[in-house]
Amino acid sequence: MGVTAIMTKTDRERVSGEADVPDSKRYESISRVRQRIDELETDAEILKENHPDLYEELREAVCDE
């Protein structure tokens, strides 16, 4: 079983346009990704306060230097 990041494989296919699905399905995936981004912000704050090393790894993975 693969690890899911912010987007699932299905989300990636829908958002990128690779999947031939109605726009409603594409918007559904976009909405789920937005919800996960909100959760990621909360997770980042928890890591920043409680595990700075992991927070730094996350920051490096998602932020352009």
Distance bins in CASP14 RR format, pairs under 12 A and 6 or more apart:
PFRMAT RR
TARGET T0000
AUTHOR 0000-0000-0000
RMODE 2
METHOD distances of the structure
MODEL  1
1 8 0 0 0 0 0 1 0 0 0 0 0
1 9 0 0 0 0 0 1 0 0 0 0 0
2 8 0 0 0 0 1 0 0 0 0 0 0
2 9 0 0 0 0 1 0 0 0 0 0 0
3 9 0 0 0 0 0 1 0 0 0 0 0
4 10 0 0 0 0 0 1 0 0 0 0 0
4 11 0 0 0 0 1 0 0 0 0 0 0
4 12 0 0 0 0 0 1 0 0 0 0 0
4 32 0 0 0 0 0 1 0 0 0 0 0
4 33 0 0 0 0 0 1 0 0 0 0 0
4 36 0 0 0 0 1 0 0 0 0 0 0
5 11 0 0 0 0 1 0 0 0 0 0 0
5 12 0 0 0 0 1 0 0 0 0 0 0
5 33 0 0 0 0 0 1 0 0 0 0 0
5 36 0 0 0 0 1 0 0 0 0 0 0
5 37 0 0 0 0 0 1 0 0 0 0 0
5 39 0 0 0 0 0 1 0 0 0 0 0
5 40 0 0 0 0 1 0 0 0 0 0 0
5 58 0 0 0 0 0 1 0 0 0 0 0
5 61 0 0 0 0 1 0 0 0 0 0 0
5 62 0 0 0 0 1 0 0 0 0 0 0
6 12 0 0 0 0 1 0 0 0 0 0 0
6 15 0 0 0 0 0 1 0 0 0 0 0
6 29 0 0 0 0 0 1 0 0 0 0 0
6 30 0 0 0 0 0 1 0 0 0 0 0
6 32 0 0 0 0 1 0 0 0 0 0 0
6 33 1 0 1 0 0 0 0 0 0 0 0
6 34 0 0 0 0 1 0 0 0 0 0 0
6 35 0 0 0 0 1 0 0 0 0 0 0
6 36 1 0 1 0 0 0 0 0 0 0 0
6 37 1 0 0 1 0 0 0 0 0 0 0
6 38 0 0 0 0 0 1 0 0 0 0 0
6 39 0 0 0 0 1 0 0 0 0 0 0
6 40 1 0 0 1 0 0 0 0 0 0 0
6 41 0 0 0 0 0 1 0 0 0 0 0
6 43 0 0 0 0 0 1 0 0 0 0 0
6 58 0 0 0 0 0 1 0 0 0 0 0
6 61 0 0 0 0 0 1 0 0 0 0 0
6 62 0 0 0 0 1 0 0 0 0 0 0
7 13 0 0 0 0 1 0 0 0 0 0 0
7 14 0 0 0 0 1 0 0 0 0 0 0
7 15 1 0 0 1 0 0 0 0 0 0 0
7 16 0 0 0 0 1 0 0 0 0 0 0
7 29 1 0 0 1 0 0 0 0 0 0 0
7 30 0 0 0 0 1 0 0 0 0 0 0
7 32 0 0 0 0 1 0 0 0 0 0 0
7 33 1 0 1 0 0 0 0 0 0 0 0
7 34 0 0 0 0 0 1 0 0 0 0 0
7 35 0 0 0 0 0 1 0 0 0 0 0
7 36 1 0 0 1 0 0 0 0 0 0 0
7 37 0 0 0 0 0 1 0 0 0 0 0
7 40 0 0 0 0 0 1 0 0 0 0 0
8 14 0 0 0 0 1 0 0 0 0 0 0
8 15 0 0 0 0 0 1 0 0 0 0 0
8 19 0 0 0 0 0 1 0 0 0 0 0
8 28 0 0 0 0 0 1 0 0 0 0 0
8 29 0 0 0 0 1 0 0 0 0 0 0
8 32 0 0 0 0 1 0 0 0 0 0 0
8 33 0 0 0 0 1 0 0 0 0 0 0
8 36 0 0 0 0 1 0 0 0 0 0 0
9 15 0 0 0 0 0 1 0 0 0 0 0
9 16 0 0 0 0 0 1 0 0 0 0 0
9 18 0 0 0 0 0 1 0 0 0 0 0
9 19 0 0 0 0 1 0 0 0 0 0 0
9 29 0 0 0 0 0 1 0 0 0 0 0
10 16 0 0 0 0 0 1 0 0 0 0 0
10 17 0 0 0 0 0 1 0 0 0 0 0
10 18 0 0 0 0 0 1 0 0 0 0 0
10 19 1 0 0 1 0 0 0 0 0 0 0
10 21 0 0 0 0 1 0 0 0 0 0 0
10 25 0 0 0 0 1 0 0 0 0 0 0
10 26 0 0 0 0 0 1 0 0 0 0 0
10 28 0 0 0 0 1 0 0 0 0 0 0
10 29 1 0 0 1 0 0 0 0 0 0 0
10 32 0 0 0 0 1 0 0 0 0 0 0
10 33 0 0 0 0 0 1 0 0 0 0 0
11 17 0 0 0 0 0 1 0 0 0 0 0
11 18 0 0 0 0 0 1 0 0 0 0 0
11 19 0 0 0 0 1 0 0 0 0 0 0
11 21 0 0 0 0 0 1 0 0 0 0 0
11 25 0 0 0 0 0 1 0 0 0 0 0
11 26 0 0 0 0 1 0 0 0 0 0 0
11 27 0 0 0 0 0 1 0 0 0 0 0
11 28 0 0 0 0 1 0 0 0 0 0 0
11 29 1 0 1 0 0 0 0 0 0 0 0
11 30 0 0 0 0 1 0 0 0 0 0 0
11 31 0 0 0 0 0 1 0 0 0 0 0
11 32 1 0 0 1 0 0 0 0 0 0 0
11 33 1 0 1 0 0 0 0 0 0 0 0
11 34 0 0 0 0 0 1 0 0 0 0 0
11 35 0 0 0 0 0 1 0 0 0 0 0
11 36 0 0 0 0 1 0 0 0 0 0 0
11 37 0 0 0 0 0 1 0 0 0 0 0
12 18 1 0 0 1 0 0 0 0 0 0 0
12 19 0 0 0 0 1 0 0 0 0 0 0
12 26 0 0 0 0 0 1 0 0 0 0 0
12 29 0 0 0 0 1 0 0 0 0 0 0
12 30 0 0 0 0 0 1 0 0 0 0 0
12 32 0 0 0 0 0 1 0 0 0 0 0
12 33 0 0 0 0 1 0 0 0 0 0 0
13 19 1 1 0 0 0 0 0 0 0 0 0
13 20 0 0 0 0 1 0 0 0 0 0 0
13 21 0 0 0 0 1 0 0 0 0 0 0
13 25 0 0 0 0 0 1 0 0 0 0 0
13 26 0 0 0 0 1 0 0 0 0 0 0
13 29 0 0 0 0 1 0 0 0 0 0 0
14 20 0 0 0 0 1 0 0 0 0 0 0
14 21 1 0 1 0 0 0 0 0 0 0 0
14 22 0 0 0 0 1 0 0 0 0 0 0
14 23 0 0 0 0 1 0 0 0 0 0 0
14 24 0 0 0 0 0 1 0 0 0 0 0
14 25 1 0 1 0 0 0 0 0 0 0 0
14 26 1 0 1 0 0 0 0 0 0 0 0
14 27 0 0 0 0 1 0 0 0 0 0 0
14 28 1 0 0 1 0 0 0 0 0 0 0
14 29 1 0 1 0 0 0 0 0 0 0 0
14 30 0 0 0 0 1 0 0 0 0 0 0
14 31 0 0 0 0 0 1 0 0 0 0 0
14 32 0 0 0 0 1 0 0 0 0 0 0
14 33 0 0 0 0 1 0 0 0 0 0 0
15 21 0 0 0 0 0 1 0 0 0 0 0
15 23 0 0 0 0 0 1 0 0 0 0 0
15 25 0 0 0 0 0 1 0 0 0 0 0
15 26 1 0 0 1 0 0 0 0 0 0 0
15 27 0 0 0 0 1 0 0 0 0 0 0
15 28 0 0 0 0 0 1 0 0 0 0 0
15 29 1 0 1 0 0 0 0 0 0 0 0
15 30 1 0 0 1 0 0 0 0 0 0 0
15 31 0 0 0 0 0 1 0 0 0 0 0
15 32 0 0 0 0 1 0 0 0 0 0 0
15 33 1 0 0 1 0 0 0 0 0 0 0
15 34 0 0 0 0 0 1 0 0 0 0 0
16 26 0 0 0 0 1 0 0 0 0 0 0
16 29 0 0 0 0 1 0 0 0 0 0 0
16 30 0 0 0 0 0 1 0 0 0 0 0
16 33 0 0 0 0 0 1 0 0 0 0 0
17 23 0 0 0 0 0 1 0 0 0 0 0
17 25 0 0 0 0 0 1 0 0 0 0 0
17 26 1 0 0 1 0 0 0 0 0 0 0
17 29 0 0 0 0 0 1 0 0 0 0 0
17 30 0 0 0 0 0 1 0 0 0 0 0
18 26 0 0 0 0 0 1 0 0 0 0 0
18 29 0 0 0 0 0 1 0 0 0 0 0
19 25 1 0 0 1 0 0 0 0 0 0 0
19 26 1 0 0 1 0 0 0 0 0 0 0
19 28 0 0 0 0 0 1 0 0 0 0 0
19 29 0 0 0 0 1 0 0 0 0 0 0
20 26 0 0 0 0 0 1 0 0 0 0 0
21 27 0 0 0 0 0 1 0 0 0 0 0
21 28 0 0 0 0 1 0 0 0 0 0 0
21 29 0 0 0 0 1 0 0 0 0 0 0
21 30 0 0 0 0 0 1 0 0 0 0 0
22 28 0 0 0 0 1 0 0 0 0 0 0
22 29 0 0 0 0 0 1 0 0 0 0 0
23 29 0 0 0 0 0 1 0 0 0 0 0
23 30 0 0 0 0 0 1 0 0 0 0 0
24 30 0 0 0 0 0 1 0 0 0 0 0
24 31 0 0 0 0 0 1 0 0 0 0 0
25 31 0 0 0 0 0 1 0 0 0 0 0
25 32 0 0 0 0 0 1 0 0 0 0 0
26 32 0 0 0 0 0 1 0 0 0 0 0
26 33 0 0 0 0 0 1 0 0 0 0 0
27 33 0 0 0 0 0 1 0 0 0 0 0
27 34 0 0 0 0 0 1 0 0 0 0 0
28 34 0 0 0 0 0 1 0 0 0 0 0
28 35 0 0 0 0 0 1 0 0 0 0 0
29 35 0 0 0 0 0 1 0 0 0 0 0
29 36 0 0 0 0 0 1 0 0 0 0 0
30 36 0 0 0 0 0 1 0 0 0 0 0
30 37 0 0 0 0 0 1 0 0 0 0 0
31 37 0 0 0 0 0 1 0 0 0 0 0
31 38 0 0 0 0 0 1 0 0 0 0 0
32 38 0 0 0 0 0 1 0 0 0 0 0
32 39 0 0 0 0 0 1 0 0 0 0 0
33 39 0 0 0 0 0 1 0 0 0 0 0
33 40 0 0 0 0 0 1 0 0 0 0 0
34 40 0 0 0 0 0 1 0 0 0 0 0
34 41 0 0 0 0 0 1 0 0 0 0 0
35 41 0 0 0 0 0 1 0 0 0 0 0
35 42 0 0 0 0 0 1 0 0 0 0 0
36 42 0 0 0 0 0 1 0 0 0 0 0
36 43 0 0 0 0 1 0 0 0 0 0 0
37 43 0 0 0 0 0 1 0 0 0 0 0
37 44 0 0 0 0 0 1 0 0 0 0 0
37 62 0 0 0 0 0 1 0 0 0 0 0
38 44 0 0 0 0 0 1 0 0 0 0 0
38 45 0 0 0 0 0 1 0 0 0 0 0
39 45 0 0 0 0 0 1 0 0 0 0 0
39 46 0 0 0 0 0 1 0 0 0 0 0
40 46 0 0 0 0 0 1 0 0 0 0 0
40 47 0 0 0 0 0 1 0 0 0 0 0
40 55 0 0 0 0 0 1 0 0 0 0 0
40 58 0 0 0 0 1 0 0 0 0 0 0
40 59 0 0 0 0 0 1 0 0 0 0 0
40 61 0 0 0 0 0 1 0 0 0 0 0
40 62 0 0 0 0 1 0 0 0 0 0 0
41 47 0 0 0 0 0 1 0 0 0 0 0
41 48 0 0 0 0 0 1 0 0 0 0 0
41 58 0 0 0 0 0 1 0 0 0 0 0
41 62 0 0 0 0 0 1 0 0 0 0 0
42 48 0 0 0 0 0 1 0 0 0 0 0
42 49 0 0 0 0 0 1 0 0 0 0 0
43 49 0 0 0 0 0 1 0 0 0 0 0
43 50 0 0 0 0 0 1 0 0 0 0 0
43 51 0 0 0 0 0 1 0 0 0 0 0
43 54 0 0 0 0 1 0 0 0 0 0 0
43 55 0 0 0 0 1 0 0 0 0 0 0
43 58 1 0 0 1 0 0 0 0 0 0 0
43 59 0 0 0 0 0 1 0 0 0 0 0
43 62 0 0 0 0 0 1 0 0 0 0 0
44 50 0 0 0 0 0 1 0 0 0 0 0
44 51 0 0 0 0 0 1 0 0 0 0 0
44 52 0 0 0 0 0 1 0 0 0 0 0
44 54 0 0 0 0 1 0 0 0 0 0 0
44 55 1 0 0 1 0 0 0 0 0 0 0
44 56 0 0 0 0 0 1 0 0 0 0 0
44 57 0 0 0 0 0 1 0 0 0 0 0
44 58 1 0 0 1 0 0 0 0 0 0 0
44 59 1 0 0 1 0 0 0 0 0 0 0
44 61 0 0 0 0 0 1 0 0 0 0 0
44 62 0 0 0 0 1 0 0 0 0 0 0
44 63 0 0 0 0 0 1 0 0 0 0 0
45 51 0 0 0 0 0 1 0 0 0 0 0
45 52 0 0 0 0 0 1 0 0 0 0 0
45 55 0 0 0 0 1 0 0 0 0 0 0
45 58 0 0 0 0 0 1 0 0 0 0 0
45 59 0 0 0 0 0 1 0 0 0 0 0
46 52 0 0 0 0 0 1 0 0 0 0 0
46 54 0 0 0 0 1 0 0 0 0 0 0
46 55 0 0 0 0 1 0 0 0 0 0 0
46 58 0 0 0 0 0 1 0 0 0 0 0
47 53 0 0 0 0 1 0 0 0 0 0 0
47 54 1 0 1 0 0 0 0 0 0 0 0
47 55 1 1 0 0 0 0 0 0 0 0 0
47 56 0 0 0 0 1 0 0 0 0 0 0
47 57 0 0 0 0 1 0 0 0 0 0 0
47 58 1 0 0 1 0 0 0 0 0 0 0
47 59 0 0 0 0 1 0 0 0 0 0 0
47 61 0 0 0 0 0 1 0 0 0 0 0
48 54 0 0 0 0 1 0 0 0 0 0 0
48 55 1 0 1 0 0 0 0 0 0 0 0
48 56 0 0 0 0 1 0 0 0 0 0 0
48 57 0 0 0 0 0 1 0 0 0 0 0
48 58 0 0 0 0 1 0 0 0 0 0 0
48 59 0 0 0 0 1 0 0 0 0 0 0
49 55 0 0 0 0 1 0 0 0 0 0 0
51 57 0 0 0 0 1 0 0 0 0 0 0
51 58 0 0 0 0 1 0 0 0 0 0 0
52 58 0 0 0 0 0 1 0 0 0 0 0
52 59 0 0 0 0 1 0 0 0 0 0 0
53 59 0 0 0 0 0 1 0 0 0 0 0
53 60 0 0 0 0 0 1 0 0 0 0 0
54 60 0 0 0 0 0 1 0 0 0 0 0
54 61 0 0 0 0 0 1 0 0 0 0 0
55 61 0 0 0 0 0 1 0 0 0 0 0
55 62 0 0 0 0 0 1 0 0 0 0 0
55 63 0 0 0 0 0 1 0 0 0 0 0
56 62 0 0 0 0 0 1 0 0 0 0 0
56 63 0 0 0 0 0 1 0 0 0 0 0
57 63 0 0 0 0 0 1 0 0 0 0 0
59 65 0 0 0 0 1 0 0 0 0 0 0
END
